[in-house]
């Protein structure tokens, strides 16, 4: 991730990725294309403050991400959250990233289910000074619910129907990415793996092979 004098449009995709599945990559590829980003950085979380401890070790989750992203030249992985003591809050990650990568134009990708609760995030006001948001559609959460959440945030927003985006007076943007609405979740996939149900249509072959090789999730409860 070299520092460049030219501002780049960089997407940031955080999560536990336990395991990474086809929906994750579909969203990343779609956002990359629709918003004409220069690159996307996946940021796996060792121990996210708002979730229970992941079932799978950080090294395994990173290895699965690496296997999936090996053929994606504009998508990379950052392990910066593993270098800090937990809990690792998103606002701290963004501040750290700007120091390492530079003052670029960042787009933080979050699911609609997370956006509905963004007002509960640690120092969420500061977050809006560091990055735009790309809210990825999720089953069960409609555009009206997203709009209500936007209205509840500080500042005045204008909605652009053609581009499905809200713009605050200070230039902060919230994009609603509805092109991919993947009805997938890592927790559901873990549950299926534990029950020995078929998940090959939900996972990339490299991930499925890694899970089988290392006997992941088979003894989880």
Backbone bond lengths (Angstrom), bond angles and torsions (degrees), N, CA, C in turn:
res aa  C-N    CA-C-N  psi(-1)  N-CA   C-N-CA  omega(-1)  CA-C   N-CA-C  phi
1 X - - - 1.457 - - 1.536 109.71 -
2 X 1.335 118.39 75.03 1.449 120.72 -176.16 1.512 112.83 -70.89
3 X 1.322 116.46 146.79 1.452 121.63 176.28 1.518 108.23 -80.96
4 X 1.308 117.28 130.72 1.448 122.30 -177.66 1.521 109.66 -124.20
5 X 1.340 116.06 153.28 1.450 119.75 177.95 1.511 112.16 -71.74
6 X 1.319 118.33 -23.06 1.449 122.30 179.64 1.518 110.21 -89.55
7 X 1.346 115.68 133.92 1.453 119.14 178.13 1.523 110.17 -70.52
8 X 1.317 115.28 130.20 1.452 121.73 179.61 1.525 109.62 -108.14
9 X 1.316 115.99 157.62 1.459 121.76 175.37 1.529 106.73 -97.72
10 X 1.337 115.00 110.46 1.460 120.87 -171.90 1.531 109.68 -119.34
11 X 1.315 115.93 124.84 1.451 120.98 174.31 1.515 110.62 -89.64
12 X 1.328 116.52 142.96 1.458 122.62 -179.87 1.524 108.38 -122.39
13 X 1.325 115.99 126.58 1.459 120.86 -175.79 1.522 108.18 -126.41
14 X 1.319 116.92 101.49 1.451 121.48 -179.61 1.519 112.00 -99.00
15 X 1.319 115.86 159.27 1.460 120.25 178.11 1.513 110.62 162.05
16 X 1.322 116.09 175.68 1.460 119.85 176.64 1.527 111.12 -84.01
17 X 1.350 116.55 -30.20 1.471 121.34 -179.97 1.532 110.34 50.62
18 X 1.331 113.99 59.12 1.470 121.19 -172.85 1.533 111.13 -123.56
19 X 1.360 117.86 73.95 1.470 128.11 0.88 1.527 111.25 -97.21
20 X 1.336 116.03 167.87 1.460 120.40 170.86 1.528 108.00 -65.84
21 X 1.343 117.16 138.06 1.469 120.26 -177.74 1.532 110.75 -131.30
22 X 1.316 115.98 178.96 1.460 120.86 -174.69 1.527 112.55 -61.72
23 X 1.324 117.45 -30.70 1.454 120.42 178.89 1.514 112.49 -64.11
24 X 1.333 117.02 -38.67 1.464 120.51 179.15 1.528 110.85 -59.20
25 X 1.330 115.77 -49.05 1.463 119.39 -176.65 1.526 110.76 -70.45
26 X 1.316 118.10 -35.43 1.465 121.04 178.32 1.525 110.84 -61.76
27 X 1.332 116.64 -42.67 1.465 120.62 177.90 1.526 110.21 -64.93
28 X 1.334 116.80 -46.58 1.466 120.62 -178.83 1.523 111.07 -60.08
29 X 1.313 117.55 -46.45 1.461 121.01 -179.49 1.530 110.97 -65.77
30 X 1.326 116.36 -39.23 1.458 120.04 179.77 1.520 112.68 -66.44
31 X 1.317 116.45 -43.75 1.468 121.02 178.64 1.528 110.27 -64.87
32 X 1.313 116.41 -42.61 1.461 122.10 178.97 1.529 110.58 -54.93
33 X 1.335 115.92 -44.61 1.458 120.78 -177.21 1.530 112.27 -77.46
34 X 1.337 116.72 -46.85 1.470 119.57 -172.91 1.519 112.53 -66.30
35 X 1.324 117.38 -38.39 1.463 120.09 -176.80 1.526 112.36 -102.11
36 X 1.327 115.52 9.12 1.465 122.28 174.60 1.536 111.37 52.32
37 X 1.316 114.37 49.85 1.457 119.81 178.53 1.521 109.96 -77.83
38 X 1.315 115.81 155.28 1.457 120.56 176.50 1.526 111.36 -79.51
39 X 1.331 115.76 -33.69 1.467 119.81 -179.45 1.518 110.07 -163.79
40 X 1.302 114.81 165.04 1.466 121.56 172.98 1.519 108.04 -128.33
41 X 1.329 115.62 137.76 1.466 121.46 178.22 1.528 108.61 -114.63
42 X 1.326 116.45 118.80 1.463 120.69 171.91 1.527 108.14 -79.76
43 X 1.339 116.33 134.71 1.466 121.27 -179.45 1.527 108.71 -125.14
44 X 1.331 117.59 89.96 1.470 119.66 179.25 1.524 111.32 -69.28
45 X 1.330 115.24 139.94 1.464 121.06 -177.74 1.524 110.66 -99.64
46 X 1.330 118.07 125.95 1.469 119.55 176.63 1.522 111.83 -63.84
47 X 1.331 116.40 -52.88 1.465 122.26 -179.25 1.516 108.94 -142.00
48 X 1.335 118.94 84.59 1.468 120.79 -178.46 1.518 111.31 -62.93
49 X 1.351 117.98 139.36 1.466 120.63 -174.98 1.522 114.53 -67.72
50 X 1.341 117.70 -20.26 1.460 120.22 -174.60 1.528 112.94 -102.34
51 X 1.344 117.48 4.96 1.462 120.01 -179.53 1.512 110.20 -130.28
52 X 1.336 114.55 163.96 1.448 119.10 174.03 1.530 109.29 -69.48
53 X 1.303 116.07 160.18 1.460 120.67 178.39 1.531 109.76 -56.62
54 X 1.341 117.65 129.61 1.471 120.09 179.98 1.519 111.88 -57.97
55 X 1.318 115.68 150.30 1.451 120.51 -179.91 1.517 112.38 -72.46
56 X 1.325 116.86 -25.42 1.458 121.49 -172.37 1.518 110.66 -111.78
57 X 1.333 116.96 141.40 1.453 121.46 179.75 1.519 112.82 -58.45
58 X 1.324 115.52 149.86 1.460 121.88 -177.22 1.533 110.73 -57.37
59 X 1.323 117.59 -42.32 1.460 121.16 -179.00 1.514 112.67 -59.58
60 X 1.326 117.08 -40.65 1.464 120.84 178.18 1.532 110.83 -65.73
61 X 1.324 116.43 -42.81 1.466 119.41 -178.38 1.523 111.30 -65.99
62 X 1.323 116.64 -37.98 1.463 120.53 176.34 1.525 110.42 -65.89
63 X 1.318 117.25 -42.26 1.468 121.05 -179.80 1.525 111.14 -61.89
64 X 1.327 117.52 -38.98 1.459 120.21 177.95 1.526 110.72 -66.63
65 X 1.327 116.55 -40.30 1.471 120.09 175.92 1.524 111.01 -61.86
66 X 1.309 116.49 -44.94 1.465 120.55 -179.90 1.524 111.47 -60.26
67 X 1.317 116.71 -39.31 1.460 120.86 -179.72 1.527 111.08 -64.40
68 X 1.340 116.24 -41.76 1.464 120.80 -178.53 1.524 111.82 -71.67
69 X 1.323 117.28 -37.97 1.463 121.28 -172.39 1.524 113.60 -91.74
70 X 1.314 117.44 2.92 1.467 120.89 -177.05 1.525 112.11 -57.76
71 X 1.316 117.61 -32.52 1.458 120.77 -178.13 1.511 114.36 -99.46
72 X 1.349 116.76 16.37 1.465 121.41 -177.79 1.531 109.10 -113.86
73 X 1.335 118.60 94.45 1.467 120.94 -173.73 1.526 114.74 -64.96
74 X 1.342 117.40 -22.45 1.468 119.58 -178.10 1.525 112.49 -105.37
75 X 1.331 116.01 13.04 1.466 120.28 176.58 1.519 108.13 -125.91
76 X 1.335 116.30 127.01 1.462 120.86 -177.62 1.524 110.06 -130.00
77 X 1.322 115.91 -179.28 1.464 122.51 -179.32 1.526 108.82 -125.65
78 X 1.321 116.28 138.00 1.464 121.64 172.66 1.518 108.64 -117.54
79 X 1.331 116.09 134.40 1.463 121.46 -179.99 1.519 111.85 -104.64
80 X 1.333 116.58 22.88 1.470 119.30 -173.03 1.522 112.90 -62.77
81 X 1.345 118.10 -30.39 1.468 118.81 -178.98 1.523 111.64 -68.68
82 X 1.329 116.80 -24.07 1.464 120.17 178.40 1.525 111.21 -75.67
83 X 1.314 117.09 -15.14 1.462 121.11 -177.87 1.525 112.47 -88.09
84 X 1.328 116.87 -9.64 1.461 120.24 -178.46 1.519 110.33 -109.66
85 X 1.325 115.07 156.32 1.460 119.24 176.50 1.519 109.35 -71.78
86 X 1.330 116.25 143.47 1.460 119.77 178.64 1.539 109.60 -77.76
87 X 1.348 118.60 156.81 1.462 124.01 -0.71 1.526 111.40 -77.77
88 X 1.330 115.27 150.78 1.457 121.77 179.82 1.523 108.19 -107.29
89 X 1.323 115.87 104.72 1.458 120.21 -177.35 1.530 110.88 -86.32
90 X 1.340 116.08 150.65 1.462 121.21 -176.35 1.517 111.85 -58.30
91 X 1.314 117.54 -41.76 1.470 119.55 -178.60 1.525 110.86 -62.81
92 X 1.331 117.86 -37.28 1.464 120.97 178.07 1.529 110.65 -68.97
93 X 1.325 116.57 -38.16 1.463 120.63 176.97 1.525 110.78 -60.96
94 X 1.327 116.53 -43.17 1.464 120.43 -179.76 1.524 111.61 -65.45
95 X 1.323 117.19 -41.13 1.465 120.30 178.08 1.519 110.79 -63.47
96 X 1.323 116.33 -42.53 1.465 121.72 178.38 1.529 110.58 -63.85
97 X 1.329 115.84 -43.51 1.457 120.70 -177.87 1.531 111.41 -63.71
98 X 1.320 116.19 -40.57 1.470 119.16 179.88 1.527 111.11 -63.94
99 X 1.329 116.57 -33.94 1.461 119.52 177.21 1.529 111.03 -67.76
100 X 1.323 116.49 -37.83 1.461 120.86 -175.21 1.531 112.42 -81.70
101 X 1.331 116.01 -42.24 1.459 120.94 -171.07 1.520 112.47 -98.66
102 X 1.326 116.22 -32.62 1.454 119.73 179.41 1.518 112.52 121.50
103 X 1.317 115.03 174.88 1.464 122.35 -177.14 1.523 109.62 -86.23
104 X 1.326 115.56 76.43 1.457 121.16 -179.21 1.526 109.91 -102.48
105 X 1.318 115.84 -178.80 1.466 121.28 179.41 1.525 107.80 -95.22
106 X 1.330 116.41 106.19 1.458 121.47 -173.36 1.531 111.97 -97.44
107 X 1.330 114.40 145.84 1.461 122.52 176.82 1.532 107.28 -127.72
108 X 1.317 117.20 107.72 1.462 121.68 -179.81 1.520 109.64 -86.18
109 X 1.329 116.66 119.93 1.462 122.73 -178.46 1.528 109.04 -91.69
110 X 1.333 115.96 121.18 1.463 120.23 176.48 1.529 108.64 -135.54
111 X 1.314 116.86 153.32 1.455 121.16 176.86 1.516 111.11 -73.75
112 X 1.323 115.78 155.47 1.460 120.49 179.00 1.525 111.21 -59.12
113 X 1.332 117.19 -32.98 1.458 120.32 178.82 1.524 111.39 -65.59
114 X 1.333 117.13 -34.59 1.466 120.65 176.16 1.526 111.28 -74.48
115 X 1.333 116.51 -37.50 1.464 119.53 -178.74 1.519 111.84 -63.14
116 X 1.318 117.23 -35.58 1.466 121.05 178.80 1.529 110.89 -58.49
117 X 1.332 116.88 -25.57 1.465 121.09 -178.62 1.528 112.54 -110.91
118 X 1.339 117.40 15.61 1.463 119.59 -174.13 1.528 111.85 -63.24
119 X 1.322 117.08 -26.27 1.471 120.07 179.80 1.535 111.71 -68.66
120 X 1.321 117.53 -11.42 1.466 121.60 177.89 1.523 112.03 -93.90
121 X 1.324 117.47 -6.63 1.461 120.96 -177.75 1.525 110.80 -70.61
122 X 1.295 115.11 151.30 1.460 122.20 178.29 1.527 110.00 -61.48
123 X 1.327 117.48 123.88 1.467 125.18 178.23 1.527 111.94 49.13
124 X 1.327 115.54 48.36 1.469 118.68 -175.04 1.519 112.21 -65.79
125 X 1.344 118.42 -26.53 1.463 120.24 177.08 1.529 110.61 -60.11
126 X 1.333 115.64 -42.59 1.464 120.06 -178.77 1.517 111.39 -67.08
127 X 1.311 116.63 -29.47 1.460 121.75 179.64 1.525 110.64 -56.06
128 X 1.332 116.44 -39.81 1.459 121.13 -175.35 1.524 112.73 -71.89
129 X 1.319 117.82 -12.17 1.457 121.28 175.41 1.522 111.93 -87.37
130 X 1.324 116.42 -10.88 1.459 121.29 -172.82 1.524 114.10 -109.22
131 X 1.324 117.38 -22.51 1.460 120.22 -173.05 1.518 110.84 -157.48
132 X 1.321 116.64 152.28 1.459 121.43 164.30 1.523 108.13 -81.02
133 X 1.326 116.92 164.27 1.460 121.40 178.63 1.525 110.02 -113.34
134 X 1.313 115.84 138.23 1.462 122.38 169.69 1.524 106.17 -115.06
135 X 1.322 116.04 110.40 1.463 121.76 -176.46 1.525 108.45 -94.93
136 X 1.318 116.14 110.54 1.472 121.38 -178.10 1.520 110.00 -83.87
137 X 1.321 115.97 132.01 1.463 121.68 -178.88 1.521 111.36 -57.92
138 X 1.331 114.69 143.60 1.459 121.05 176.50 1.520 108.27 -134.58
139 X 1.337 118.25 143.60 1.463 121.10 178.45 1.528 111.16 -56.64
140 X 1.322 115.41 138.42 1.462 120.26 177.20 1.509 114.82 89.41
141 X 1.322 118.20 -5.25 1.464 121.50 177.98 1.523 107.71 -124.40
142 X 1.342 116.95 114.48 1.453 119.91 -175.52 1.534 111.84 -94.70
143 X 1.314 115.23 174.70 1.461 121.71 -176.65 1.537 111.69 -62.47
144 X 1.329 116.25 -34.15 1.459 119.50 -179.30 1.528 111.69 -64.18
145 X 1.329 116.59 -37.83 1.462 119.83 177.02 1.527 110.96 -66.26
146 X 1.338 116.57 -38.51 1.466 120.14 176.02 1.520 109.97 -62.58
147 X 1.344 116.67 -44.11 1.466 121.38 -179.01 1.526 111.29 -62.13
148 X 1.330 116.97 -40.26 1.470 119.91 178.67 1.524 111.17 -63.92
149 X 1.317 116.24 -38.85 1.458 119.21 178.55 1.526 110.38 -66.56
150 X 1.336 117.15 -41.19 1.464 120.38 177.55 1.528 109.68 -59.08
151 X 1.323 116.94 -44.62 1.468 121.32 -179.04 1.521 112.35 -61.81
152 X 1.337 116.74 -26.97 1.461 120.01 -177.90 1.533 112.57 -82.66
153 X 1.323 117.15 -11.42 1.458 120.95 -178.26 1.529 110.31 -79.87
154 X 1.334 117.35 155.71 1.460 120.02 -178.95 1.528 111.77 -65.28
155 X 1.336 116.12 142.74 1.456 121.52 178.43 1.522 112.11 100.13
156 X 1.314 115.14 171.71 1.465 121.32 179.85 1.524 109.80 -106.50
157 X 1.330 115.97 128.11 1.462 121.77 -177.19 1.528 110.62 -112.91
158 X 1.337 115.18 145.56 1.461 122.52 172.08 1.528 107.90 -113.15
159 X 1.334 116.57 137.54 1.465 120.64 -177.85 1.515 110.98 -100.95
160 X 1.320 116.51 132.94 1.457 123.78 176.42 1.521 107.04 -109.53
161 X 1.334 116.93 104.21 1.464 121.73 -174.53 1.522 111.33 -64.74
162 X 1.343 117.32 -41.03 1.457 120.73 -176.68 1.521 111.84 -60.32
163 X 1.329 117.06 -40.89 1.461 121.27 -176.82 1.531 113.21 -101.20
164 X 1.332 116.87 3.21 1.466 122.38 179.81 1.532 110.60 49.18
165 X 1.320 115.42 60.11 1.460 119.78 -178.09 1.520 110.37 -148.52
166 X 1.321 114.03 152.11 1.453 122.13 174.13 1.531 108.06 -112.94
167 X 1.323 116.46 140.14 1.463 121.41 178.39 1.519 109.30 -124.53
168 X 1.325 116.16 126.49 1.466 120.84 177.06 1.521 108.70 -85.34
169 X 1.313 116.65 160.14 1.464 121.22 -176.83 1.522 112.96 -57.04
170 X 1.329 117.74 -28.91 1.465 120.36 -179.22 1.529 112.92 -86.92
171 X 1.357 117.41 3.55 1.460 120.94 177.05 1.515 115.29 97.44
172 X 1.324 117.98 -3.06 1.467 121.31 176.69 1.528 109.49 -69.51
173 X 1.346 116.47 134.53 1.458 121.57 -176.96 1.528 111.88 -115.91
174 X 1.328 114.34 145.18 1.460 121.87 168.99 1.524 106.73 -123.48
175 X 1.326 116.50 116.36 1.456 122.02 179.53 1.526 109.47 -100.71
176 X 1.314 115.88 137.56 1.465 120.00 175.39 1.513 108.29 -102.92
177 X 1.326 116.20 109.29 1.453 121.86 -177.08 1.527 108.76 -94.42
178 X 1.330 115.85 101.06 1.463 120.78 -175.13 1.524 113.15 -105.90
179 X 1.339 117.24 -0.19 1.465 120.50 -175.89 1.526 112.40 -65.77
180 X 1.324 116.90 -29.38 1.466 121.85 177.98 1.521 108.07 -122.89
181 X 1.325 116.19 122.10 1.464 120.86 178.29 1.526 106.94 -126.85
182 X 1.319 114.25 74.75 1.465 120.29 -173.15 1.527 110.84 -76.85
183 X 1.321 115.50 119.56 1.463 120.53 178.35 1.531 109.00 -85.69
184 X 1.342 114.18 62.01 1.461 121.38 -177.89 1.520 109.22 -132.42
185 X 1.300 116.32 147.43 1.458 120.93 171.56 1.516 108.79 -146.02
186 X 1.327 115.63 145.20 1.460 119.64 178.84 1.522 111.42 -62.43
187 X 1.330 116.74 -36.00 1.467 119.27 -178.80 1.526 111.17 -64.67
188 X 1.334 117.03 -39.17 1.460 120.17 177.87 1.528 110.56 -66.89
189 X 1.326 116.68 -39.44 1.463 120.22 178.20 1.523 110.57 -64.59
190 X 1.334 117.16 -42.38 1.469 119.72 177.15 1.523 110.66 -59.40
191 X 1.325 115.44 -43.00 1.460 120.00 -179.86 1.528 111.00 -61.18
192 X 1.323 115.81 -42.42 1.464 119.70 179.10 1.530 111.09 -65.34
193 X 1.326 116.57 -39.67 1.463 119.97 178.95 1.522 111.02 -63.94
194 X 1.324 116.48 -42.20 1.461 120.55 178.68 1.528 110.83 -61.38
195 X 1.357 115.77 -37.75 1.468 120.99 -179.91 1.526 112.64 -84.55
196 X 1.356 115.69 3.75 1.466 122.63 179.73 1.528 112.21 59.43
197 X 1.342 115.42 36.38 1.464 121.42 174.91 1.530 109.03 -92.32
198 X 1.316 116.16 157.41 1.463 121.37 -176.01 1.529 111.01 -70.15
199 X 1.333 116.87 129.69 1.466 122.15 177.95 1.534 110.80 -130.81
200 X 1.331 116.81 10.00 1.464 119.20 -174.55 1.522 112.40 -62.40
201 X 1.333 117.97 -26.65 1.464 120.88 178.37 1.529 111.79 -78.08
202 X 1.318 117.49 -10.09 1.462 121.99 -178.23 1.526 112.89 -102.14
203 X 1.320 116.38 -18.10 1.462 121.58 -175.17 1.521 110.71 -119.26
204 X 1.325 115.67 150.93 1.452 120.39 173.68 1.535 108.90 -70.07
205 X 1.324 117.57 148.31 1.474 120.48 -177.72 1.521 112.78 -54.39
206 X 1.358 117.04 -36.34 1.460 119.75 -179.28 1.534 111.85 -64.15
207 X 1.335 115.33 -36.53 1.463 120.11 179.87 1.524 110.04 -72.40
208 X 1.317 116.21 -43.27 1.459 119.71 179.17 1.515 110.66 -60.92
209 X 1.319 116.46 -41.97 1.464 120.99 179.25 1.527 110.90 -63.65
210 X 1.330 116.38 -40.59 1.470 120.33 -179.72 1.532 110.59 -66.33
211 X 1.329 116.64 -42.85 1.463 120.83 179.54 1.522 110.82 -60.69
212 X 1.319 116.51 -44.27 1.462 120.45 -179.04 1.534 111.28 -68.54
213 X 1.326 116.38 -39.36 1.462 120.59 -179.13 1.519 111.49 -63.51
214 X 1.338 116.35 -39.98 1.473 120.66 -175.08 1.539 112.21 -100.98
215 X 1.317 117.19 5.72 1.481 122.08 176.65 1.529 110.97 55.06
216 X 1.313 115.81 44.93 1.465 119.58 -179.56 1.526 110.57 -78.68
217 X 1.324 115.80 148.57 1.468 125.72 175.01 1.520 114.24 69.09
218 X 1.301 118.62 -12.93 1.474 119.61 -173.65 1.520 113.07 -65.87
219 X 1.347 116.85 -28.32 1.472 119.32 -178.65 1.511 112.44 -108.54
220 X 1.341 117.23 11.47 1.460 120.49 -179.21 1.514 110.44 -76.87
221 X 1.324 114.12 157.98 1.467 118.79 178.56 1.514 108.84 -131.57
